[in-house]
């Protein structure tokens, strides 16, 4: 299962759709293999873990992880446990984020969210059971991420300890969860552009950056390569979130597969609200340019990372 | 920081109170050192992580971990990161267990539970914010457990990968969380003694057993020692939960520092409800005997483990 080596020369343009189809299928098979089956006790819990994990996520973080491994001369199969671990963490954070005490969202990717899907009835008790199951499914996916990560190969430069710390820090109280908290605390009040950057760096860029770094680590990358991947991941991650803000303002719920305009409704701080739409677009473009610059040392090997960054900036959903 | 080496000979009885005071102080200092300070952003989150962690827990799991390390000739300081990791996981599971969608408990150890403490007001929005903060503090403590565990020393017999997998499996969807789910699903219906054992094995014994095994692993224990610790941890853990069930029936809220009789009120399955009080007491005694038998290979070195098991069986709160 060796990754694509095609370059992005004009005569042989990089086929991102084919790449994403292949990486998504590979990641889905791996996740299915890693996770306990729906027949494993407790069956409801394992269904509640698998339901949001296989609800049509775009698998962008795993794709970035695999592409980063490739850029460092590594192989997909060696990056796969880490790509899957990051996707489990991403999914857990969405499940908990959708809970009534957080964003209270009923729809995600056009489907009922986990706590809605696992209600046992429409009364208070039935809704409560749905929330409990979603809470525990999120906890279990977070825990499982570490179990899957433990399946990866250790390298001379990167031990299992390095991998473990990389994931725990990106997902922890000073990164991913710090972003969630700052986001919550920013609701309904004026947030500065600086505060908003703090939120987006943590809520989104931290895990994207972690995905890319883990891909490099799975390929035993050099310290210089790891630094380049860090720069790339940070800037793509931040751009990704700025674009998410923009799409929330400009697109319909149907296109997004989730409730549009809800950032505005929740009085959440967004780039368009603070710096305006055009300035937001220009910031996203600048961040992506910085990401492209970070890829230079990889030359042709980073074709997939390059194409993914283009895709993240040009997406309309 | 070398652990006690006193034996339990009649002329020199093991002083468990002194041992627990010393191990608790050592663990508290280590947790304080490992965890981000309350001044670290986001400050509310770090306060919400520290509040339940320093709310007067008995630190039984860390004590078991340290005592297991001693029993295998190891040192407290090398077991400490793992003892602290287990305590973080225990605390996270209590925070989430107390949430309104789970057991909906306002009191824990005589203090307001995390989601009550971190309410920003008595209205729906204030209560929701308390729940969100407790949810995220739990998530962060679970994640942090892995970061702390990464601080431990690796040994020839036990790598960081082994440690990581040990924790992830004990805390995961087939052990700790499986117990929570089975417990929820057993509410309000007849549960068999077999089902109840499944719940208690996972909800309580899994993490206690993990604490003891990690202690042994931190001391580079032999496979035979690890097996003995596993037997010990499993039986002590199961006995511990049976006694918890018994105390819920027989003790007042004031003595327990939490709402007494709430297992009965919630129609939760308990040993006294299924097999009666006397039979429950005899089961607890049998389990503890099995635990003591498991300690034989350690001889005098297991004085602390032995005393802890006695304490767990004889406690009245």
Contacts between the chains, C-beta under 8 A, distances in Angstrom:
chain1	res1	chain2	res2	distance
A	36	B	173	6.1
A	36	B	174	6.4
A	40	B	174	6.9
A	41	B	174	7.7
A	41	B	178	6.6
A	41	B	182	7.8
A	42	B	173	7.7
A	42	B	178	5.2
A	42	B	181	4.2
A	42	B	182	5.6
A	42	B	185	7.0
A	44	B	181	6.5
A	44	B	185	6.9
A	45	B	173	5.6
A	45	B	177	6.6
A	45	B	178	6.7
A	45	B	181	4.5
A	46	B	173	6.4
A	49	B	173	6.4
A	92	B	139	7.9
A	96	B	135	6.1
A	96	B	136	7.7
A	96	B	139	6.5
A	99	B	135	6.9
A	100	B	128	7.5
A	101	B	128	5.0
A	101	B	129	8.0
A	101	B	131	3.6
A	101	B	132	4.6
A	101	B	135	6.2
A	102	B	132	5.3
A	102	B	135	7.0
A	128	B	100	7.5
A	128	B	101	5.1
A	129	B	184	7.2
A	131	B	101	3.6
A	132	B	101	4.6
A	132	B	102	5.3
A	132	B	184	5.7
A	133	B	181	7.4
A	133	B	184	7.9
A	135	B	96	6.1
A	135	B	99	6.9
A	135	B	101	6.2
A	135	B	102	7.0
A	135	B	135	7.2
A	136	B	96	7.7
A	136	B	177	5.4
A	136	B	180	5.8
A	136	B	181	5.8
A	138	B	139	7.6
A	139	B	92	7.9
A	139	B	96	6.5
A	139	B	138	7.6
A	139	B	139	7.5
A	139	B	142	6.6
A	139	B	177	5.8
A	140	B	172	6.2
A	140	B	173	3.9
A	140	B	177	4.7
A	142	B	139	6.6
A	142	B	142	6.0
A	142	B	143	6.7
A	143	B	142	6.7
A	143	B	168	5.6
A	143	B	171	5.0
A	143	B	172	4.6
A	143	B	173	7.2
A	143	B	177	7.1
A	144	B	168	7.1
A	144	B	172	6.0
A	144	B	173	6.4
A	146	B	146	5.3
A	146	B	164	5.9
A	146	B	167	7.4
A	146	B	168	4.3
A	147	B	164	7.8
A	147	B	165	6.2
A	147	B	168	3.8
A	147	B	169	6.4
A	147	B	172	6.1
A	149	B	164	7.5
A	150	B	161	5.2
A	150	B	164	4.8
A	150	B	165	4.7
A	150	B	168	6.6
A	154	B	161	7.1
A	159	B	160	6.4
A	160	B	159	6.4
A	160	B	160	4.6
A	160	B	161	4.1
A	160	B	164	6.4
A	161	B	150	5.2
A	161	B	154	7.1
A	161	B	160	4.1
A	164	B	146	5.9
A	164	B	147	7.8
A	164	B	149	7.5
A	164	B	150	4.8
A	164	B	160	6.4
A	164	B	164	5.4
A	165	B	147	6.2
A	165	B	150	4.6
A	167	B	146	7.4
A	168	B	143	5.6
A	168	B	144	7.1
A	168	B	146	4.4
A	168	B	147	3.8
A	168	B	150	6.6
A	169	B	147	6.4
A	171	B	143	5.0
A	172	B	140	6.2
A	172	B	143	4.6
A	172	B	144	5.9
A	172	B	147	6.1
A	173	B	36	6.1
A	173	B	42	7.8
A	173	B	45	5.6
A	173	B	46	6.4
A	173	B	49	6.4
A	173	B	140	3.9
A	173	B	143	7.2
A	173	B	144	6.4
A	174	B	36	6.4
A	174	B	40	6.9
A	174	B	41	7.7
A	177	B	45	6.6
A	177	B	136	5.4
A	177	B	139	5.8
A	177	B	140	4.7
A	177	B	143	7.1
A	178	B	41	6.7
A	178	B	42	5.2
A	178	B	45	6.7
A	180	B	136	5.8
A	181	B	42	4.2
A	181	B	44	6.5
A	181	B	45	4.6
A	181	B	133	7.4
A	181	B	136	5.8
A	182	B	41	7.8
A	182	B	42	5.7
A	184	B	129	7.2
A	184	B	132	5.8
A	184	B	133	7.9
A	185	B	42	7.0
A	185	B	44	7.0
